[in-house]
Amino acid sequence: MLVRGMSVHLYCYKHVMNYAKTQQARFDARLTKSQKEFFELAAKISGFKSLSEFVIHSTQQAASSIVEKHNAILATEKDKKIFFDALVSSPKPNKALKEAAKHYHKQVSAR
């Protein structure tokens, strides 16, 4: 593939969900001619007004998915660590917990 001197100018948004009030920044990407034509075709088929609009939308969706998966993994790992730490280094029962256990055992044995 021959890379030509084309660049696609995209706008990144500081706060994506509030387009009208956001500050804009520029993002440049170099594409091959065939990539640009392929992306333009996809944009047209999808009903986007421009290649930039299509790329921003598609990139936003991909980025959201990646970040969501990453955060889910971190949350799962954090939860595992908290649970394991609670099992391994759980504090000794205090007076209130001991009293609650006695109360529970009385209730259960009375049935």
N, C-alpha and C positions, 0 to 999 in steps of 0.2 A: 504494500500500500504506500502510495506516495502522499506524504503530508504536505499540504499546500499552506500558504501563509494566511489561511482563514482563521478568524477567531469569532467566537460567538460571545456577545456581550450580554451578560445576565445580571439581573439585579437581585441581590441578597437582601433580606429584610431582617432588621434587628429584632423586631417583634412580628413574626409571621402572621399571627392571627388578627392583627389590626393593621391591614395594609395602608389604609388612608392616612394614618397618623404616624407612620414609621419613618425613620431616617433611612435613606437608601445608601448602599455601597455597591461598588462595581466588582464583578467577578468575571475574569476572562478565561476561556478554555480553547485550546487548539484542537481541531478535529481534522480528520481526513475528509476529503470531499465525499467519499461514500458514507461516512458516519453522518455528516451533516445532512445529506440527502435522505438517509434512512430515518433520522430523527425528525426531519421536516415531514416526511410521509406519515410517521406515527402521530405527529402533532395534528396534521390535517385530518387523518382518520378519526382521531379522538375529539375533534371539534374545537381545538384550541385556536386562538386568534393569531398566535405567533409561536415561533420556535422557543423563544425565551419563556413565554408563559408555560409551555409544555414542560420544558426542562426544569423550571422552578417548581412546578406542581409535582412532577415525578421525583425530583430530588427531595422535596419536602416529605413526600410519602415514604420514600426509602429511609431517609434520616430518622423520621419518627419511629418507624418499625425497628430500626437498629437500636436506637436509644431505649425504646420500650423493652426490647429483649434484654439489653444490657442491664437495665435497672431491675428487671425481674430476676435475673441471675444474681445480682448483688443482694437483693432483698432476700432471696432464698438462702444464699450463703450466710448472710447476717443472721437470719432466723435460725439456721442450723447451729451457728456458733453460740447464739444466746441460749438455745435449748440445751446444747451439750454442756456449756458452762454451768447452767443451772443444775444439771444432773451431777456433774463432777464436783462442783464446789458450792453445793447448796448450804445455806446457813442452817444452824441447829434451830429446832422449833422454839419459839418464844413462849411465854406464859399463856398468851391469848390463844395460840395455836394448840397448845396442850389442853387447855380448857375446852376448846371447840371439839377436839378429838374425843375427850371424855363425854361431852354432851352427845356427840354423834353415836358413840358406842352404847350409851344408855338408851337412846332412841331406837337403835337397831335391835338391841337385845330385848326391848319391851314388846316388840311385835310378835 
